[in-house]
Amino acid sequence: MQMTATLDGASVKRRGKTILGPITHDLAPGGITIVLGPNGAGKTTFLKVLHGVERLSAGQVAWSVPAAEAQKSQSYVFQSPIMLRRTVAQNLAYPLQLTGTPKAQIQTKVQSWAAKIGLADALDTSAPRLSGGEKQKLALGRALIRDPKVVFLDEPCANLDGRSTKEFEALLITAKSAGTRIIMTTHDLGQAKRLAEDVIFLLGGQIVEAGPAPAFFADPQTAQARAFLKGDIVE
Amino acid sequence: MNDIWAGLASAFWLIVTLDPDLVEITLRSLRVSLSALLIAALIALPFGTWLAVRRFRFRRATIAVLNALMGLPPVVVGLIVYLLLSRSGPFGVLGLLFTPTAMIIAQVIIITPLIASITHQAMRELWAEYHDLLISLNTSNWQRIRTLIFDGRRALLTAALAGFGRAIGEVGAIMIVGGNIDHATRVLTTAIALETGKGDFALALGLGFVLIALALLVNFAIHVLSRTEREGRW
């Protein structure tokens, strides 16, 4: 079943400053949504609000399933991958161990995911010693190993080179085809155009424009979005 | 200088001849301090980690108190444990005063704050690193503590060794609650104090060298067993 989310006047304030919102928005039900916007637009906060790990100052976020179930069926990939100080295999196994999955099942899943992310030969390598690209792929594998319905990615390719980005995007497209909902922020307009089915354009904590990707890139409706796509600096 | 050479010679002969008294008090020293270490670690490692993970109202105050307790004077701890365990004290009926158990209790009180404080320092950094991931994975507090203890085990080893070092070299508290009774509660440090008082510096120094050797041996053994500094950083 697809999970959909509704934000209702959601806003985040810290030390008297509004970081996000108030935002009222219905998230598109499937596919890949790309969140665009300059630094400080509130992209990360937007993802964290949807993930349910950011405290709201006002308003609410409602998933189509109860909150506890929603967070269990979501996972999050950070801009700089957080590696547990363990082997690659133990990193992959960790989210499954938390939910008390039987050992034999963990074993097969770890094997198959290691193969998918191209780290089958590195199962016993210490994860913090991997290269940047390998770390990020491992982080994605670890995020997907629980078969989440929704994956959030916060600029996952910001520190990756072309080849690593390509491999990473291929993994994302496979995941999408398997029915995983993907919500991702990026600075890279090329990547946004390659992947996006829906676009949310954030500026100053507000959604300035949102809609299907082809229309957004071909004919943006707002002046800010036009300027952003043209490569101008918007603030 | 003569005293030191005599001490070295005396230590050498005590060890070579496996002096039965020396073996007895060395084993008792080890038994008391390792038991105290085990109990203190079981309390302090989860507690220190918990302090790093949880945010609660009196957290700062708790940490400040813990750090202050690191410098707890052993003599005072000994005195308080003595009063608690003495015949007229609340735990007098247990008859624990002047037994190795009383010495273990005193040492647990002395080293638990030390281990907990070092644990907290080390775990705070690891928690900062893991925080976002463990929150996102919806872990329970207990799962967080277990993950941090497991992944930070090398740092915790240092904490435990610091605790052991303080316990094995401690004399003030165990002298009071143990009483330095021959064949019952005499350990290396109390024996050294006694021999120094008697003026037998050679034997006192000999015991001192044995004590230092013992501390080195235990540290080394634990490092070998846990294979620190072998496989990269962790």
Chai-1 contact restraints between the chains, C-beta under 6 A:
chainA,res_idxA,chainB,res_idxB,connection_type,confidence,min_distance_angstrom,max_distance_angstrom,comment,restraint_id
A,V53,B,I135,contact,1.0,0.0,6.0,A-B,restraint_1
A,Q71,B,N138,contact,1.0,0.0,6.0,A-B,restraint_2
A,Y76,B,S136,contact,1.0,0.0,6.0,A-B,restraint_3
A,F78,B,D132,contact,1.0,0.0,6.0,A-B,restraint_4
A,I82,B,L133,contact,1.0,0.0,6.0,A-B,restraint_5
A,R85,B,D151,contact,1.0,0.0,6.0,A-B,restraint_6
A,R85,B,W234,contact,1.0,0.0,6.0,A-B,restraint_7
A,P95,B,L137,contact,1.0,0.0,6.0,A-B,restraint_8
A,L98,B,Q143,contact,1.0,0.0,6.0,A-B,restraint_9
